[in-house]
């Protein structure tokens, strides 16, 4: 699948809340396949000379995670459609490749994009295991790798490097620790059972929740794990019911598993008020699939489309026009903010890639972008708010994840020294912190 962006009118270019950044200090450099032009006094490309930044965009647009994958692509495309794909003399050309959520396919597509298409930047993929594989490859060949959605902790911990940056999400454990804290305190729950995807993202998301819950006096009585390919959750729901815990925490990687779990859970008549879902289980794809029966459902995420913010309201308005009335979820937001970060660097510096592009992005700070007050740490990971959300039906007929509690300035270390945290084993079924 290939998608080359075309220039669109630069309407909405004034979305200051979505794209405002701190000063970006870096040196423009030419792509390896082109001679370096002399910069003009104002920066950017030499007058009359057009350069192209070629972006390879990897996402699962088929398979079990197709809805989430397509939305990650749509968020990226939305930015360029609204603002035009030419910035300061640099044309951004995007080549989209489908990895179907498979790490081997991800690597094959990444190699094709770098070695045949000679891309300057890789964006994506979406799933934790595919992202880790592509990030390692990209670093080995000197290509920057931007991650709009992928939440693997080790992208910005044990595998952190100067070419990898998490642009539009948080680490799995980072984004879910506040959920455990809330459940044991304001939520009023004493015991919990967890159900999480049986791979890196699920282990990490569960670990974050478990530590937040236990650090605040809660007890986890049982942990259950499901393969990403699961379509029928009735067996797991029966085990949840048998565990007899006060509450249930569920972490999926987005796409079909979210609505599939809720269909099984609600189909057995279990209490939705006992549920706390992670970001992806309760994203907009799930809300649209399940409808008004999940009004009141609670979840934890770094993204909240129901948050009162000019930046969020502007994105919602733009995406509704783009999509025919839908509300943007986390995948849209991640793709969109990643494009806006790239555009901001190009606007300031002209053509730039490699470590300089990543360094410029991570020097950015936001008082209130679409995620809230956000900055980057020295490991190229985002630091910002995490929201406890509740599904609300609004007058426009759409369902929104609306904040009922906010945890500001959440980082990936849970108050630990980074070296101490990195000395622990990686999260797994056997090690949850």
C-alpha positions as CSV (number, residue, x, y, z in Angstrom):
1,X,0.0,0.0,0.0
2,X,1.5,3.3,-1.1
3,X,0.2,6.8,-0.3
4,X,1.8,9.9,-1.6
5,X,0.5,13.1,-0.1
6,X,-0.4,16.0,-2.3
7,X,-0.4,19.7,-1.4
8,X,-3.6,20.9,0.2
9,X,-4.6,24.5,1.2
10,X,-2.9,25.6,4.4
11,X,-6.2,26.1,6.3
12,X,-6.1,25.4,10.1
13,X,-2.4,26.3,10.0
14,X,-3.0,28.5,13.0
15,X,-3.6,25.6,15.4
16,X,-1.1,27.0,17.9
17,X,-2.3,24.7,20.7
18,X,-1.6,21.7,18.5
19,X,1.8,22.6,17.1
20,X,3.5,25.3,19.2
21,X,6.9,24.2,20.3
22,X,9.9,25.5,22.2
23,X,12.9,26.8,20.2
24,X,14.4,24.0,18.1
25,X,18.2,24.2,17.7
26,X,19.8,21.9,15.1
27,X,21.8,21.9,11.8
28,X,20.0,21.2,8.6
29,X,21.5,18.4,6.5
30,X,20.8,16.9,3.2
31,X,19.5,13.4,2.6
32,X,22.3,10.9,1.9
33,X,21.3,10.5,-1.8
34,X,21.4,14.3,-2.5
35,X,24.0,17.0,-2.6
36,X,23.7,19.5,0.3
37,X,22.4,22.9,-0.9
38,X,23.7,26.1,0.5
39,X,21.2,27.4,3.0
40,X,19.9,30.9,2.6
41,X,20.1,33.5,5.3
42,X,16.7,32.7,6.7
43,X,17.3,28.9,6.9
44,X,15.4,26.2,5.0
45,X,16.0,25.3,1.4
46,X,17.9,27.5,-1.1
47,X,15.5,29.8,-2.9
48,X,14.0,28.0,-5.9
49,X,15.3,24.6,-4.7
50,X,12.7,22.1,-3.5
51,X,13.7,19.2,-1.3
52,X,11.8,16.1,-0.4
53,X,11.6,14.4,3.0
54,X,10.5,10.9,2.3
55,X,8.7,9.1,5.1
56,X,8.1,5.4,5.4
57,X,5.0,4.8,7.5
58,X,4.4,1.3,8.8
59,X,1.0,0.4,10.4
60,X,-1.3,-2.7,10.6
61,X,-4.1,-1.7,8.2
62,X,-5.3,-5.3,7.8
63,X,-5.8,-8.0,10.4
64,X,-7.0,-7.9,14.0
65,X,-5.7,-4.4,14.6
66,X,-6.8,-2.9,11.3
67,X,-9.1,-0.3,12.8
68,X,-6.4,1.1,15.1
69,X,-3.7,0.9,12.4
70,X,-5.8,2.8,9.8
71,X,-6.6,5.5,12.4
72,X,-2.9,5.9,13.1
73,X,-2.4,6.5,9.3
74,X,-5.4,8.8,9.1
75,X,-4.1,11.0,11.9
76,X,-0.9,11.5,10.0
77,X,-2.7,12.2,6.8
78,X,-5.1,14.6,8.5
79,X,-2.4,16.9,9.5
80,X,-1.0,17.2,5.9
81,X,-4.4,17.5,4.4
82,X,-5.2,20.4,6.6
83,X,-1.8,22.2,6.4
84,X,-0.4,21.1,3.1
85,X,2.6,18.8,2.7
86,X,5.1,21.5,1.7
87,X,6.9,23.2,4.7
88,X,9.6,25.8,4.3
89,X,10.6,24.5,0.8
90,X,10.5,20.8,1.9
91,X,7.9,18.5,0.4
92,X,6.8,15.6,2.7
93,X,6.1,12.5,0.8
94,X,4.7,9.5,2.6
95,X,4.8,5.8,1.6
96,X,2.5,3.7,3.7
97,X,3.2,0.0,4.3
98,X,0.9,-2.6,6.0
99,X,2.6,-4.9,8.5
100,X,-0.6,-6.7,9.6
101,X,0.8,-6.5,13.2
102,X,3.5,-9.1,12.4
103,X,7.1,-8.4,13.5
104,X,8.6,-10.3,10.6
105,X,6.5,-8.4,8.1
106,X,7.4,-5.1,9.9
107,X,11.1,-5.8,9.5
108,X,10.6,-6.8,5.8
109,X,8.7,-3.6,5.1
110,X,11.2,-1.4,7.0
111,X,14.1,-2.9,5.0
112,X,12.1,-2.3,1.8
113,X,11.4,1.3,2.7
114,X,15.0,2.1,3.7
115,X,16.9,0.1,1.0
116,X,14.6,0.4,-2.0
117,X,12.6,3.5,-1.4
118,X,15.5,5.3,0.4
119,X,13.2,7.0,3.0
120,X,14.6,9.6,5.3
121,X,12.4,8.7,8.3
122,X,10.5,5.7,9.5
123,X,7.2,6.3,11.4
124,X,5.6,3.4,13.3
125,X,4.7,0.6,13.6
126,X,1.9,0.3,16.1
127,X,2.3,-2.8,18.2
128,X,5.0,-3.1,20.9
129,X,6.7,-6.2,19.4
130,X,6.7,-4.8,15.9
131,X,7.9,-1.4,17.1
132,X,10.9,-2.9,19.1
133,X,12.0,-4.9,16.0
134,X,11.8,-1.9,13.6
135,X,13.4,0.5,16.1
136,X,16.4,-1.8,16.4
137,X,16.7,-2.1,12.7
138,X,16.3,1.7,12.1
139,X,19.0,2.5,14.6
140,X,21.4,0.0,12.9
141,X,21.1,1.8,9.6
142,X,21.1,5.3,11.0
143,X,17.4,6.2,10.2
144,X,15.2,8.1,12.7
145,X,12.2,6.1,13.9
146,X,9.2,8.1,15.3
147,X,6.5,6.3,17.3
148,X,3.0,7.8,17.3
149,X,1.3,5.0,19.3
150,X,3.7,2.1,20.2
151,X,3.9,1.8,24.0
152,X,6.7,-0.7,24.6
153,X,8.6,0.5,27.7
154,X,11.9,-0.5,26.2
155,X,11.7,1.8,23.2
156,X,12.7,4.6,25.6
157,X,14.3,2.5,28.4
158,X,16.7,-0.4,27.7
159,X,16.7,0.1,24.0
160,X,16.7,3.9,24.0
161,X,19.0,5.6,21.5
162,X,19.4,8.9,19.7
163,X,17.3,7.8,16.7
164,X,14.2,6.6,18.4
165,X,11.5,8.8,19.9
166,X,8.0,8.2,21.3
167,X,6.1,11.1,19.8
168,X,2.4,10.5,20.5
169,X,1.9,8.1,23.4
170,X,3.5,6.8,26.6
171,X,5.1,3.6,27.8
172,X,2.7,0.8,28.7
173,X,3.5,0.7,32.4
174,X,3.8,4.5,32.6
175,X,0.3,5.1,31.3
176,X,-1.4,2.6,33.6
177,X,0.3,3.2,37.0
178,X,-2.2,6.1,37.7
179,X,-5.0,3.7,36.9
180,X,-3.9,1.4,39.7
181,X,-3.5,4.3,42.1
182,X,-6.9,5.7,41.3
183,X,-8.6,2.3,41.7
184,X,-7.2,1.7,45.1
185,X,-7.9,5.3,46.3
186,X,-10.7,7.3,44.7
187,X,-12.1,4.2,43.1
188,X,-12.5,2.5,46.5
189,X,-11.5,-1.0,45.3
190,X,-9.6,-3.3,47.7
191,X,-9.0,-6.4,45.4
192,X,-8.5,-6.7,41.6
193,X,-8.2,-9.3,38.9
194,X,-6.3,-8.4,35.7
195,X,-6.7,-9.6,32.1
196,X,-4.0,-8.5,29.8
197,X,-2.6,-9.3,26.3
198,X,0.1,-11.9,26.5
199,X,3.0,-10.0,25.0
200,X,5.3,-7.1,25.9
201,X,2.6,-4.3,25.9
202,X,0.2,-6.4,27.9
203,X,2.8,-7.4,30.5
204,X,3.9,-3.7,30.8
205,X,0.4,-2.3,31.0
206,X,-0.5,-4.8,33.7
207,X,2.7,-4.1,35.6
208,X,1.9,-0.4,35.7
209,X,-1.6,-1.0,37.0
210,X,-0.5,-3.7,39.5
211,X,2.2,-1.5,41.0
212,X,-0.1,1.5,41.2
213,X,-2.8,-0.6,42.9
214,X,-0.5,-2.4,45.4
215,X,1.5,0.7,46.2
216,X,-1.8,2.2,47.4
217,X,-3.0,-0.7,49.5
218,X,-4.8,-2.8,46.9
219,X,-4.4,-6.6,46.5
220,X,-4.2,-8.3,43.1
221,X,-5.8,-11.7,43.6
222,X,-5.3,-13.2,40.1
223,X,-3.7,-12.3,36.7
224,X,-5.0,-13.7,33.4
225,X,-3.3,-13.5,30.0
226,X,-4.8,-13.9,26.5
227,X,-3.2,-14.2,23.0
228,X,-3.5,-11.1,20.7
229,X,-5.4,-13.3,18.3
230,X,-8.3,-14.0,20.8
231,X,-11.8,-13.3,19.4
232,X,-14.0,-15.0,22.0
233,X,-13.4,-13.9,25.6
234,X,-16.1,-15.9,27.3
235,X,-13.7,-18.3,28.9
236,X,-11.7,-15.4,30.4
237,X,-14.8,-13.7,31.6
238,X,-15.9,-16.9,33.4
239,X,-12.5,-16.9,35.2
240,X,-12.9,-13.3,36.1
241,X,-16.2,-14.0,37.6
242,X,-14.8,-16.9,39.6
243,X,-12.0,-14.8,41.0
244,X,-14.5,-12.8,43.0
245,X,-12.4,-9.6,43.1
246,X,-13.8,-6.1,43.7
247,X,-12.8,-4.9,40.3
248,X,-11.4,-6.0,36.9
249,X,-8.5,-4.3,35.0
250,X,-8.3,-5.1,31.3
251,X,-5.5,-4.2,28.8
252,X,-5.7,-4.9,25.1
253,X,-3.7,-3.6,22.2
254,X,-6.6,-1.9,20.5
255,X,-8.6,-3.0,17.5
256,X,-11.1,-5.9,17.8
257,X,-10.2,-7.3,21.3
258,X,-11.7,-4.3,23.1
259,X,-15.3,-4.7,21.8
260,X,-14.9,-8.5,21.8
261,X,-14.1,-8.5,25.5
262,X,-16.9,-6.1,26.3
263,X,-19.4,-8.2,24.3
264,X,-18.5,-11.3,26.3
265,X,-18.4,-9.4,29.7
266,X,-21.7,-7.6,29.3
267,X,-23.2,-10.6,27.6
268,X,-22.9,-12.5,30.9
269,X,-24.6,-9.6,32.7
270,X,-21.5,-8.6,34.7
271,X,-21.2,-5.2,36.4
272,X,-19.6,-2.6,34.1
273,X,-18.9,-0.3,37.1
274,X,-16.3,-2.9,38.3
275,X,-14.3,-2.4,35.1
276,X,-11.2,-0.2,34.4
277,X,-9.9,-0.6,30.9
278,X,-6.6,0.7,29.4
279,X,-6.4,3.3,26.6
280,X,-6.7,0.9,23.7
281,X,-9.6,-1.2,25.0
282,X,-11.8,1.9,25.3
283,X,-10.6,3.9,22.3
284,X,-13.1,5.4,19.9
285,X,-13.2,2.3,17.7
286,X,-14.6,0.4,20.7
287,X,-17.0,3.2,21.7
288,X,-18.5,3.3,18.1
289,X,-18.7,-0.5,18.0
290,X,-20.5,-0.8,21.4
291,X,-22.7,2.3,21.4
292,X,-24.7,3.7,24.3
293,X,-24.6,0.5,26.4
294,X,-21.2,1.5,27.6
295,X,-22.0,5.0,28.8
296,X,-20.3,5.2,32.2
297,X,-17.4,2.8,31.3
298,X,-14.2,3.9,32.9
299,X,-10.6,3.7,31.5
300,X,-7.1,5.1,32.0
301,X,-5.2,6.8,29.2
302,X,-2.8,9.7,28.2
303,X,-5.5,10.8,25.7
304,X,-9.0,12.1,26.5
305,X,-11.1,13.4,23.6
306,X,-13.7,14.7,26.2
307,X,-11.1,17.0,27.8
308,X,-12.0,20.7,27.8
309,X,-9.2,22.2,25.7
310,X,-9.0,24.5,22.7
311,X,-6.4,22.2,21.1
312,X,-8.6,19.1,21.5
313,X,-11.7,20.9,20.3
314,X,-9.9,22.1,17.1
315,X,-8.7,18.5,16.4
316,X,-12.2,17.1,16.9
317,X,-13.7,19.7,14.6
318,X,-11.1,19.0,11.9
319,X,-11.4,15.2,12.2
320,X,-15.2,15.3,12.1
321,X,-14.9,17.0,8.7
322,X,-12.2,14.6,7.6
323,X,-14.1,11.4,8.7
324,X,-17.7,12.3,8.2
325,X,-18.5,13.0,11.8
326,X,-16.4,10.6,13.9
327,X,-14.5,11.7,17.0
328,X,-10.7,11.1,17.1
329,X,-9.2,8.5,19.4
330,X,-5.7,8.0,20.6
331,X,-4.5,6.6,17.3
332,X,-5.7,9.6,15.3
333,X,-4.1,11.9,18.0
334,X,-0.8,10.1,17.9
335,X,-0.5,10.2,14.1
336,X,-1.5,13.8,14.0
337,X,0.9,15.1,16.7
338,X,3.7,13.2,15.1
339,X,3.1,15.0,11.8
340,X,2.9,18.3,13.6
341,X,6.2,17.8,15.3
342,X,7.9,17.0,12.0
343,X,6.3,20.0,10.4
344,X,7.5,22.3,13.2
345,X,11.1,21.2,12.8
346,X,10.9,21.7,9.0
347,X,9.4,25.1,9.5
348,X,12.2,26.1,11.8
349,X,15.2,24.5,10.2
350,X,14.3,23.3,6.7
351,X,15.3,19.8,5.7
352,X,16.7,17.7,8.6
353,X,16.7,14.1,9.5
354,X,18.8,11.6,11.5
355,X,19.7,12.3,15.1
356,X,19.2,16.1,14.5
357,X,15.5,15.5,13.8
358,X,15.0,13.4,16.9
359,X,16.9,16.0,19.0
360,X,14.8,18.8,17.7
361,X,11.5,17.0,18.5
362,X,12.6,16.2,22.0
363,X,13.5,19.8,22.7
364,X,9.8,20.7,22.2
365,X,7.6,21.5,25.2
366,X,3.9,22.2,25.2
367,X,1.8,24.1,27.7
368,X,-1.4,22.5,26.3
369,X,-1.2,20.4,23.1
370,X,-3.9,17.8,22.3
371,X,-2.5,15.6,25.2
372,X,-2.1,18.4,27.7
373,X,1.1,19.8,29.2
374,X,3.8,17.6,27.6
375,X,7.6,17.5,27.4
376,X,10.3,14.8,26.7
377,X,12.8,13.2,29.1
378,X,16.4,12.4,28.3
379,X,15.4,9.0,27.0
380,X,13.2,10.5,24.3
381,X,9.9,9.6,26.1
382,X,7.0,11.8,26.7
383,X,6.2,13.2,30.2
384,X,2.6,14.4,30.7
385,X,-0.8,13.9,32.1
386,X,-2.7,10.6,32.5
387,X,-6.5,10.7,32.7
388,X,-9.1,8.5,34.4
389,X,-11.9,8.7,31.9
390,X,-15.6,8.0,31.8
391,X,-17.7,7.4,28.6
392,X,-20.2,10.3,28.2
393,X,-22.9,10.7,25.5
394,X,-22.8,14.3,24.3
395,X,-25.4,16.4,22.4
396,X,-23.8,15.7,19.0
397,X,-24.7,12.0,19.5
398,X,-21.1,10.9,19.9
399,X,-19.5,9.1,22.8
400,X,-16.5,10.8,24.5
401,X,-13.9,9.5,27.0
402,X,-14.2,12.4,29.5
403,X,-11.7,12.9,32.4
404,X,-12.9,12.4,35.9
405,X,-9.4,12.6,37.4
406,X,-6.1,13.8,36.1
407,X,-2.5,12.9,37.1
408,X,-0.1,15.5,35.9
409,X,3.6,15.1,34.9
410,X,3.6,11.3,34.8
411,X,7.0,9.9,33.8
412,X,8.2,6.4,33.1
413,X,10.1,5.8,36.4
414,X,7.4,5.7,39.1
415,X,9.6,7.8,41.3
416,X,12.6,5.5,41.0
417,X,16.1,6.5,39.8
418,X,16.3,5.5,36.1
419,X,19.4,3.3,36.7
420,X,17.6,1.5,39.5
421,X,14.6,0.9,37.3
422,X,16.6,-0.3,34.4
423,X,18.4,-2.8,36.6
424,X,15.1,-4.6,37.2
425,X,14.1,-7.5,34.9
426,X,11.9,-6.6,32.0
427,X,8.2,-7.1,32.7
428,X,6.6,-10.5,31.9
429,X,4.0,-12.8,33.3
430,X,6.5,-13.8,36.0
431,X,7.8,-10.3,36.9
432,X,5.3,-7.5,37.5
433,X,7.4,-5.2,39.6
